């Protein structure tokens, strides 16, 4: 491993061992009386995928990196789970670089991309974007699988093990610098519809490792195409991102941080109905608020 890689690994380990514990802040939940004014916070800004698969979206270019867009193509119904509203999934991944080069990775007949859109992020700090996907197999269920280029060819770079059983799924909650280090972590909720467990993953020395995990979370409603039931923000200005997402029953918004002790809950706000919409962010700094839409049609502002 080169010096940059060694430095990143050392920095990540130092963060886990030396990061200060975060104190809980007093948060409150208030019903929004005019929710129409906040509709823009829930709008989907990603463009439809060029493959024209219903519900599939395009991952836009990240600020850094060499990839302009990525999407799923080659629709298939060979994996009949329906977690995202129908049984049509992607059989291939298409990636377009900023210089116009387009590459396709076609899965085997026993795998699908059980996802709405890929996600782009530089996971190892080399200035080149990786493509983060949710890939499911007939026998093993879902896995977070990372793709990237090697000599101009799109290849699998790293993955966590499949969950072990078919029709077991996971939904990515965010890809941010939760430890405040130069490279981000991937937050993912494993089996959000039952026994939901929040885990943080990190690409280290070419391997995707599980940093920590904790049960009691969800970020998806079975059968829905809405996968954004989470939001990340630096709520205390320390350079590390925190994560807001629902509890397992989606009736509580939980705000957590990744610290040396693992996942630390900073706040927990009970709501009158389950969260079923994208979680939005309003304002910044001390005035930052999370906006949650509920199944009963109400909208709530969670703030300090």
Order of alpha helices (4+ residues) and beta strands (2+ residues): alpha-beta-beta-beta-beta-beta-beta-beta-beta-beta-beta-beta-beta-beta-beta-beta-beta-beta-beta-beta-beta-beta
